[in-house]
Amino acid sequence: VSVSSGDESLDEQECPVTEEWLTAVLSSHLETQVQVDRFIVRPGCDQGESVLSDILAVNVDYTDTVASHSLSLIVKLLPQDPFSRYFVTEAQFDLREIKFYTKVAPDLLRIQKDLLADGCEEIELPIPKCLYARYNADNDSVAQSVLVLENLKVQGYSSCEFSQGLTLKQAQSALEAIARLHALSLVLKVKQNLALDEKYPFLFQTARASDSYQQLVERGLPQLAHFLQRRPGLESVLQCLSALTPNTKDIIAALLAPEEPLCLITHTDFWCNNLLFREDGQCAVLDWQMVTYSRPTNDVALLLVSSLSTELRRTHTETLLDAYWAALNSYSSRLQLNITAELGYDRQNLSKDFRRSLLLALLLCIG
């Protein structure tokens, strides 16, 4: 057993990943008894990179009844820092992500079996596979919540540099990926006549989400105002922000509130730091702690505002909206849903909703 943290060793007493625990997790997932031969535990991200989870990367060699195998895992735990831990558990970020992987994702796969035509290829979810999830409401539990996912980085996925922003190709790939999840949840709602916010009561509710985002915005606005005051020629921008400040909570609540007919399951934290890309153009979407029932343009607008350069956004916004709309319709039609004919929602409606979502995206970026 090796537990390492670069130059410094992790405290093995504080690390919940043990041979016994890994054996139980793998045996349950693989539905056969396994023997763990060796495993290595390292930090799964740089210090300070993740606020909502403590992340471990685990490489494990094991033997089943047939042969020996190797597996690379990501283990997400509650943060050990007391303030971050309280923030996460109070807002139920950990529970929400666990429920997404164990409740929502299986339903999105299941609905395809009922609606895909014979011979039609299954729509793959652009998320890591979940091997194990556990949630314990007892605050005294050492491991209150645990989520074990496949490590996509060993499959050729990598993150991008936030300071550089996404390329046009990466933005198109990200929008295609989120369009799959949007389409599947929309089809689930329409074809099974479900109220998704009632079926999944753990989704980030508008009131709670508005409170959380408002706290962030209230912290960010004074910093931005101080920055703008030192930049000549931006007085009008500063005046607009000052006018918004007393009403930001109401604005956030109004823009987060679901509005039919195109309400569906949204990521709500859809920016480049929560994305992985592969050279073949595939994109994976991570970190579903803020999954919400809302309008899809909230995801689209946040990505474009937060993760694209100003020049790229101004030049290609319409092209990217066209690409997203085409992907959303393509995946929906494969599952027997014609959005325009059945819901009365068209590309023009998407543009209107996108313009409204831009303000929400701006406020979230300020936060």
C-alpha positions as CSV (number, residue, x, y, z in Angstrom):
1,V,0.0,0.0,0.0
2,S,1.3,3.4,-0.9
3,V,-0.3,6.7,0.2
4,S,1.5,9.7,-1.3
5,S,1.1,13.4,-1.8
6,G,3.9,14.4,-4.0
7,D,6.8,15.3,-1.7
8,E,4.7,14.9,1.4
9,S,2.9,11.8,2.7
10,L,-0.8,11.9,3.5
11,D,-1.7,10.9,7.0
12,E,-2.8,7.3,6.5
13,Q,-5.0,7.6,9.6
14,E,-7.0,10.3,7.9
15,C,-7.3,8.5,4.6
16,P,-10.5,6.5,4.4
17,V,-9.3,4.4,1.4
18,T,-8.1,1.0,2.8
19,E,-7.6,-2.4,1.3
20,E,-10.8,-3.7,3.0
21,W,-12.8,-0.7,1.8
22,L,-11.6,-1.0,-1.8
23,T,-12.3,-4.8,-1.8
24,A,-15.9,-4.2,-0.7
25,V,-16.4,-1.3,-3.3
26,L,-14.9,-3.3,-6.2
27,S,-16.7,-6.6,-5.3
28,S,-20.0,-4.8,-5.1
29,H,-19.5,-2.9,-8.4
30,L,-18.2,-5.9,-10.3
31,E,-20.6,-8.3,-8.7
32,T,-17.9,-10.8,-8.0
33,Q,-15.4,-11.3,-5.2
34,V,-12.0,-9.6,-5.8
35,Q,-8.7,-9.4,-4.0
36,V,-6.9,-6.1,-3.9
37,D,-3.2,-6.6,-4.6
38,R,-1.9,-3.1,-4.4
39,F,-3.2,0.5,-4.4
40,I,-1.8,4.0,-4.5
41,V,-3.6,7.1,-3.1
42,R,-2.7,10.6,-4.2
43,P,-4.5,14.0,-4.1
44,G,-6.9,14.2,-7.0
45,C,-6.5,17.9,-7.6
46,D,-4.2,20.8,-6.7
47,Q,-4.6,22.3,-3.2
48,G,-7.3,24.9,-3.2
49,E,-8.6,23.8,-6.6
50,S,-11.7,22.1,-5.2
51,V,-13.8,23.8,-2.6
52,L,-16.8,21.5,-2.4
53,S,-14.9,18.2,-2.1
54,D,-11.7,16.6,-1.0
55,I,-10.6,14.6,-4.0
56,L,-8.4,11.5,-4.0
57,A,-7.0,9.7,-7.1
58,V,-6.6,6.0,-6.4
59,N,-4.8,3.5,-8.6
60,V,-5.6,-0.1,-7.7
61,D,-4.4,-3.5,-8.9
62,Y,-6.8,-6.3,-8.1
63,T,-7.5,-9.9,-9.0
64,D,-10.9,-11.5,-9.7
65,T,-11.8,-15.1,-10.4
66,V,-10.5,-14.8,-13.9
67,A,-7.5,-12.5,-14.1
68,S,-5.6,-9.5,-12.7
69,H,-6.7,-6.0,-13.6
70,S,-5.8,-2.3,-12.9
71,L,-8.3,0.5,-12.3
72,S,-7.9,4.2,-11.8
73,L,-10.6,5.9,-9.6
74,I,-11.5,9.3,-8.3
75,V,-12.9,9.3,-4.7
76,K,-14.8,12.5,-3.7
77,L,-15.2,13.1,0.1
78,L,-16.5,15.9,2.2
79,P,-13.9,18.7,2.7
80,Q,-12.0,18.4,6.0
81,D,-11.9,22.1,6.5
82,P,-14.7,22.9,9.0
83,F,-16.0,26.0,7.2
84,S,-16.1,24.3,3.8
85,R,-17.6,21.1,5.3
86,Y,-20.4,23.1,6.9
87,F,-21.0,25.1,3.7
88,V,-21.3,21.8,1.6
89,T,-23.5,19.9,4.0
90,E,-25.8,22.9,4.8
91,A,-26.5,23.4,1.1
92,Q,-26.5,19.6,0.4
93,F,-24.0,19.8,-2.4
94,D,-22.7,16.3,-1.6
95,L,-26.1,14.7,-1.5
96,R,-27.2,16.4,-4.7
97,E,-24.3,15.0,-6.7
98,I,-24.7,11.6,-5.2
99,K,-28.4,11.6,-6.2
100,F,-27.6,12.8,-9.7
101,Y,-25.3,9.8,-10.3
102,T,-27.5,7.2,-8.5
103,K,-31.0,8.5,-9.5
104,V,-31.0,10.9,-12.4
105,A,-28.3,9.3,-14.6
106,P,-29.8,5.8,-14.5
107,D,-33.2,7.2,-15.4
108,L,-31.7,9.0,-18.4
109,L,-30.3,5.7,-19.6
110,R,-33.5,3.8,-18.9
111,I,-35.7,6.1,-20.9
112,Q,-33.7,5.4,-24.0
113,K,-34.6,1.7,-23.9
114,D,-38.2,2.6,-24.2
115,L,-37.9,5.2,-27.0
116,L,-34.9,4.5,-29.2
117,A,-35.8,2.8,-32.5
118,D,-34.4,-0.7,-33.0
119,G,-30.8,-0.6,-34.2
120,C,-30.4,3.1,-33.0
121,E,-27.2,3.7,-31.0
122,E,-27.6,4.6,-27.4
123,I,-26.9,8.2,-26.4
124,E,-23.9,8.0,-24.2
125,L,-24.0,10.2,-21.1
126,P,-20.9,12.5,-21.1
127,I,-20.1,11.9,-17.4
128,P,-17.8,9.5,-15.5
129,K,-19.2,6.2,-14.6
130,C,-20.1,5.9,-10.9
131,L,-18.8,2.8,-9.1
132,Y,-20.0,3.5,-5.6
133,A,-21.9,6.1,-3.7
134,R,-22.8,6.5,0.0
135,Y,-24.6,9.2,2.0
136,N,-25.0,9.3,5.7
137,A,-27.1,12.0,7.3
138,D,-25.3,11.5,10.6
139,N,-23.0,14.5,11.0
140,D,-20.8,12.6,13.4
141,S,-20.0,10.0,10.7
142,V,-16.3,10.2,9.6
143,A,-17.2,9.5,6.0
144,Q,-20.6,11.3,5.8
145,S,-20.7,11.1,2.0
146,V,-18.5,9.2,-0.5
147,L,-18.6,9.2,-4.3
148,V,-16.4,6.9,-6.4
149,L,-16.1,7.6,-10.1
150,E,-13.9,6.4,-12.9
151,N,-10.8,8.6,-13.5
152,L,-11.3,9.9,-17.0
153,K,-7.8,11.3,-17.2
154,V,-6.3,7.8,-17.8
155,Q,-8.6,7.6,-20.8
156,G,-7.0,10.6,-22.5
157,Y,-9.1,13.4,-21.0
158,S,-7.5,16.5,-19.7
159,S,-8.6,19.9,-18.3
160,C,-8.1,23.2,-20.0
161,E,-6.4,26.4,-18.7
162,F,-9.0,28.8,-17.4
163,S,-6.7,31.8,-18.2
164,Q,-6.7,30.8,-21.9
165,G,-10.4,30.0,-22.2
166,L,-11.9,27.4,-24.5
167,T,-11.2,27.2,-28.1
168,L,-14.1,27.3,-30.6
169,K,-13.9,23.5,-31.0
170,Q,-13.9,22.9,-27.3
171,A,-16.9,25.2,-26.8
172,Q,-18.8,23.3,-29.6
173,S,-17.9,20.0,-27.9
174,A,-19.0,21.2,-24.5
175,L,-22.4,22.4,-25.9
176,E,-22.9,19.1,-27.7
177,A,-22.3,17.2,-24.5
178,I,-24.7,19.3,-22.4
179,A,-27.3,19.1,-25.2
180,R,-27.3,15.3,-24.7
181,L,-28.2,15.6,-21.0
182,H,-30.7,18.4,-21.7
183,A,-32.4,16.4,-24.4
184,L,-32.6,13.2,-22.3
185,S,-34.1,15.0,-19.3
186,L,-36.6,16.9,-21.5
187,V,-37.7,13.7,-23.1
188,L,-38.0,12.0,-19.7
189,K,-40.3,14.9,-18.6
190,V,-42.5,15.1,-21.7
191,K,-42.8,11.4,-22.6
192,Q,-43.5,10.2,-19.1
193,N,-45.5,13.4,-18.1
194,L,-43.3,14.0,-15.1
195,A,-42.7,17.0,-12.9
196,L,-39.0,16.6,-12.6
197,D,-38.7,18.9,-9.6
198,E,-41.1,16.7,-7.8
199,K,-39.6,13.4,-9.0
200,Y,-36.2,14.7,-7.9
201,P,-36.8,16.8,-4.8
202,F,-33.1,17.0,-4.1
203,L,-32.5,19.3,-7.1
204,F,-31.2,22.7,-6.2
205,Q,-34.4,24.5,-5.4
206,T,-34.7,28.1,-6.6
207,A,-35.0,29.7,-3.2
208,R,-32.0,27.9,-1.8
209,A,-29.9,28.4,-4.9
210,S,-30.8,32.1,-5.0
211,D,-29.6,32.5,-1.4
212,S,-26.3,30.7,-2.1
213,Y,-25.6,32.7,-5.3
214,Q,-26.6,35.9,-3.6
215,Q,-24.0,35.4,-0.9
216,L,-21.4,35.0,-3.6
217,V,-22.5,38.0,-5.6
218,E,-22.6,40.2,-2.5
219,R,-19.0,39.3,-1.9
220,G,-18.0,39.8,-5.5
221,L,-19.7,43.1,-6.4
222,P,-17.7,45.4,-4.1
223,Q,-14.5,43.9,-5.5
224,L,-15.6,44.5,-9.0
225,A,-16.8,48.0,-8.2
226,H,-13.4,48.8,-6.7
227,F,-11.7,47.5,-9.8
228,L,-14.0,49.5,-12.1
229,Q,-13.4,52.8,-10.2
230,R,-9.8,52.7,-11.1
231,R,-10.5,52.2,-14.9
232,P,-11.4,55.5,-16.7
233,G,-14.3,55.3,-19.2
234,L,-16.2,52.5,-17.3
235,E,-18.4,54.8,-15.2
236,S,-21.6,53.7,-17.1
237,V,-20.8,50.1,-16.3
238,L,-20.3,50.9,-12.6
239,Q,-23.6,52.8,-12.6
240,C,-25.5,49.8,-14.0
241,L,-23.9,47.5,-11.5
242,S,-24.8,49.9,-8.7
243,A,-28.4,49.9,-9.9
244,L,-28.5,46.1,-9.9
245,T,-27.1,45.6,-6.4
246,P,-30.2,46.1,-4.3
247,N,-32.2,43.6,-6.5
248,T,-29.7,40.9,-7.3
249,K,-31.4,38.2,-5.2
250,D,-34.8,38.8,-6.9
251,I,-33.1,38.9,-10.3
252,I,-31.3,35.6,-9.6
253,A,-34.5,34.0,-8.4
254,A,-36.5,35.1,-11.4
255,L,-33.8,33.9,-13.9
256,L,-33.3,30.5,-12.1
257,A,-37.0,29.8,-11.8
258,P,-38.2,27.1,-14.2
259,E,-40.3,28.4,-17.1
260,E,-42.1,26.0,-19.4
261,P,-42.2,24.6,-21.9
262,L,-38.4,24.0,-22.1
263,C,-37.5,23.5,-18.4
264,L,-35.2,20.5,-17.8
265,I,-32.3,19.3,-15.7
266,T,-29.4,21.8,-15.9
267,H,-25.9,21.6,-14.6
268,T,-25.9,25.2,-13.3
269,D,-22.2,25.4,-12.8
270,F,-21.3,24.8,-16.4
271,W,-17.9,26.4,-17.1
272,C,-14.5,25.2,-18.2
273,N,-13.2,24.1,-14.8
274,N,-15.9,21.5,-14.7
275,L,-15.1,20.1,-18.1
276,L,-12.6,17.5,-19.5
277,F,-11.7,17.2,-23.2
278,R,-10.1,14.5,-25.3
279,E,-8.2,14.9,-28.6
280,D,-11.0,13.2,-30.5
281,G,-13.4,16.0,-29.6
282,Q,-15.2,14.3,-26.8
283,C,-16.1,16.3,-23.7
284,A,-17.0,15.1,-20.2
285,V,-19.0,17.1,-17.7
286,L,-18.0,16.9,-14.0
287,D,-19.2,18.2,-10.6
288,W,-23.0,18.0,-10.5
289,Q,-23.4,19.5,-7.0
290,M,-25.6,22.3,-8.3
291,V,-27.9,20.3,-10.6
292,T,-31.1,22.2,-11.0
293,Y,-34.5,22.2,-12.7
294,S,-34.3,25.3,-14.9
295,R,-34.0,26.7,-18.4
296,P,-31.2,25.2,-20.6
297,T,-29.9,28.6,-21.7
298,N,-28.6,29.2,-18.2
299,D,-26.0,26.5,-18.9
300,V,-25.2,27.8,-22.4
301,A,-24.9,31.4,-21.3
302,L,-22.7,30.6,-18.3
303,L,-20.3,28.7,-20.5
304,L,-20.0,31.4,-23.1
305,V,-19.7,34.3,-20.6
306,S,-17.2,32.5,-18.2
307,S,-15.1,30.4,-20.5
308,L,-14.7,32.1,-23.9
309,S,-12.6,35.1,-24.8
310,T,-14.4,38.3,-25.5
311,E,-13.4,38.1,-29.2
312,L,-14.5,34.5,-29.6
313,R,-17.8,35.1,-27.8
314,R,-18.7,38.2,-29.9
315,T,-17.8,36.5,-33.1
316,H,-19.3,33.1,-32.7
317,T,-22.2,33.3,-30.2
318,E,-24.9,32.8,-32.9
319,T,-22.9,30.0,-34.5
320,L,-22.6,28.3,-31.1
321,L,-26.3,28.7,-30.4
322,D,-27.1,27.2,-33.7
323,A,-24.9,24.2,-32.9
324,Y,-26.5,23.7,-29.5
325,W,-30.0,24.0,-30.9
326,A,-29.2,21.5,-33.7
327,A,-27.8,19.0,-31.1
328,L,-30.7,19.4,-28.8
329,N,-33.2,18.8,-31.6
330,S,-31.2,15.9,-33.0
331,Y,-31.0,14.0,-29.7
332,S,-34.6,14.8,-28.9
333,S,-35.9,13.6,-32.2
334,R,-34.0,10.3,-31.8
335,L,-36.2,9.8,-28.8
336,Q,-39.4,10.7,-30.6
337,L,-39.7,14.3,-29.4
338,N,-40.2,17.1,-31.9
339,I,-39.5,20.2,-29.7
340,T,-41.0,22.8,-32.1
341,A,-44.1,20.8,-33.1
342,E,-44.9,19.3,-29.7
343,L,-43.8,22.1,-27.3
344,G,-44.2,25.2,-29.5
345,Y,-40.6,26.3,-28.8
346,D,-38.3,27.3,-31.7
347,R,-34.8,28.8,-32.3
348,Q,-36.2,32.3,-31.8
349,N,-37.4,31.4,-28.3
350,L,-34.0,30.0,-27.6
351,S,-32.4,33.4,-28.5
352,K,-34.8,35.2,-26.2
353,D,-34.1,32.9,-23.3
354,F,-30.4,33.1,-23.9
355,R,-30.4,36.9,-23.7
356,R,-32.2,36.7,-20.3
357,S,-29.7,34.1,-19.2
358,L,-26.8,36.3,-20.0
359,L,-27.6,38.5,-17.0
360,L,-27.7,35.5,-14.6
361,A,-24.4,34.3,-16.1
362,L,-22.8,37.7,-15.5
363,L,-24.0,37.8,-11.9
364,L,-22.7,34.3,-11.2
365,C,-19.3,35.2,-12.8
366,I,-19.2,38.2,-10.5
367,G,-19.8,35.9,-7.5
